[in-house]
Amino acid sequence: MLQPLDSELSQRYTLLHSLSAAVNERERSEYNTTLPCLALLVGLTAGLIAAPAPLQAQTAAPAPAQTESYAPESGQPGKDVVWVPTPDTLVERMLDMAKATPQDFLIDLGSGDGRTVIAAAQRGLKAHGIEYNPEMVTLSQRRAQAAGVADRATFVKADIFESDFSKAQVITLFLLPELNERLRPQILELEPGTRIVSNSFRMGDWEPDRTDRVEGCNQWCTAHLWLVPAKVEGSWRLGEQELKLAQKYQMLTGTLGTTPIENGRLDGKQISFTAGGVAYTGTVAGTSMSGSTSGGSAANWTATKS
Ligand SMILES: C[S@@+](CC[C@H](N)C(=O)[O-])C[C@H]1O[C@@H](n2cnc3c(N)ncnc32)[C@H](O)[C@@H]1O
């Protein structure tokens, strides 16, 4: 059994281990088909172990300035996760799932070679990539220039865990489950209705609002969508009654008066629930919400946070 010799090697083993531990059954079968890239990584690691000290020193030296022929390798190390590109077909599906429009600002967290940001810019969005590897940032900028979208597709060399992404209406990511979970508290503070689309990996116990898989795609072919839910937990005055809501992400339970509510959920700012056979739908706006009912006597309703 090979043992890591220094922290860089140890990090690579950790990344390999994290990736392999993270994938669920379907993703695991996809992941198995990535063996060539993992073999590359293992080979690289083994090569470093076997290499004499000067090679290890060279590997640790700063990267040379990028030339136009710079070509990243799938599986190459990254700060918290390796670079593996999202298939172009899934990039397009992720933008479709987010219902991305030219009015949206998209941020890709860990933007790799810039493909998601560039595809979004080609749809007319302003889009921004945050990427730790400066070589990949330069490559992305060159690719955006070549695609004629450099005015709408921008990139920064930064750590996603030290970045503000609160201005985005659409966030895309292809990281790891534990990294998604680390980002989740920040994501849940975003404007309600912000769309989050992740290649393959989920957000812990926050169930996706939608999951899609593209056909005719070999690996990393599944994406999950979440809408950041409005915050509605607590007591509300709805007409003469008290509406008490408990919230777990987009799922709601509670009572209207003494009647339990059913099918309670949020789709961003849109709230829906049923109480006593009456279906309530509405829109949340901070400490008030309003909408209409159906299934009983059709009426408009408003509620105010107590
Ligand atoms: C799996 S790749 C995904 C690339 C791109 N989003 C895509 O879907 O094709 C993950 C990327 O995140 C970058 N990365 C890893 N840790 C990071 C961090 N802490 N901050 C910013 N970028 C990071 C890696 O360099 C890599 O390019």
Ligand as a Chemical Component Dictionary entry (heavy atoms), coordinates in Angstrom:
data_LIG
# 
_chem_comp.id                   LIG 
_chem_comp.type                 NON-POLYMER 
_chem_comp.pdbx_formal_charge   0 
_chem_comp.three_letter_code    LIG 
# 
loop_
_chem_comp_atom.comp_id 
_chem_comp_atom.atom_id 
_chem_comp_atom.alt_atom_id 
_chem_comp_atom.type_symbol 
_chem_comp_atom.charge 
_chem_comp_atom.model_Cartn_x 
_chem_comp_atom.model_Cartn_y 
_chem_comp_atom.model_Cartn_z 
_chem_comp_atom.pdbx_ordinal 
LIG C1  C1  C 0  -15.198 19.458 -10.616 1  
LIG S1  S1  S 1  -14.508 20.969 -11.210 2  
LIG C2  C2  C 0  -15.930 21.779 -11.940 3  
LIG C3  C3  C 0  -15.567 22.831 -12.950 4  
LIG C4  C4  C 0  -16.760 23.552 -13.604 5  
LIG N1  N1  N 0  -17.627 24.136 -12.630 6  
LIG C5  C5  C 0  -17.554 22.597 -14.441 7  
LIG O1  O1  O 0  -18.664 22.237 -14.025 8  
LIG O2  O2  O -1 -17.076 22.180 -15.519 9  
LIG C6  C6  C 0  -14.254 21.882 -9.674  10 
LIG C7  C7  C 0  -13.436 23.151 -9.818  11 
LIG O3  O3  O 0  -13.385 23.819 -8.559  12 
LIG C8  C8  C 0  -12.104 24.388 -8.380  13 
LIG N2  N2  N 0  -11.918 24.581 -6.942  14 
LIG C9  C9  C 0  -11.620 23.641 -5.999  15 
LIG N3  N3  N 0  -11.614 24.188 -4.784  16 
LIG C10 C10 C 0  -11.896 25.513 -4.935  17 
LIG C11 C11 C 0  -12.039 26.610 -4.021  18 
LIG N4  N4  N 0  -11.914 26.463 -2.694  19 
LIG N5  N5  N 0  -12.331 27.821 -4.547  20 
LIG C12 C12 C 0  -12.475 27.990 -5.881  21 
LIG N6  N6  N 0  -12.357 26.999 -6.782  22 
LIG C13 C13 C 0  -12.083 25.762 -6.317  23 
LIG C14 C14 C 0  -11.179 23.388 -9.017  24 
LIG O4  O4  O 0  -9.942  23.985 -9.366  25 
LIG C15 C15 C 0  -11.995 22.936 -10.228 26 
LIG O5  O5  O 0  -11.707 23.719 -11.363 27 
# 
loop_
_chem_comp_bond.comp_id 
_chem_comp_bond.atom_id_1 
_chem_comp_bond.atom_id_2 
_chem_comp_bond.value_order 
_chem_comp_bond.pdbx_ordinal 
LIG C1  S1  SING 1  
LIG S1  C2  SING 2  
LIG S1  C6  SING 3  
LIG C2  C3  SING 4  
LIG C3  C4  SING 5  
LIG C4  N1  SING 6  
LIG C4  C5  SING 7  
LIG C5  O1  DOUB 8  
LIG C5  O2  SING 9  
LIG C6  C7  SING 10 
LIG C7  O3  SING 11 
LIG C7  C15 SING 12 
LIG O3  C8  SING 13 
LIG C8  N2  SING 14 
LIG C8  C14 SING 15 
LIG N2  C9  SING 16 
LIG N2  C13 SING 17 
LIG C9  N3  DOUB 18 
LIG N3  C10 SING 19 
LIG C10 C11 SING 20 
LIG C10 C13 DOUB 21 
LIG C11 N4  SING 22 
LIG C11 N5  DOUB 23 
LIG N5  C12 SING 24 
LIG C12 N6  DOUB 25 
LIG N6  C13 SING 26 
LIG C14 O4  SING 27 
LIG C14 C15 SING 28 
LIG C15 O5  SING 29 
# 
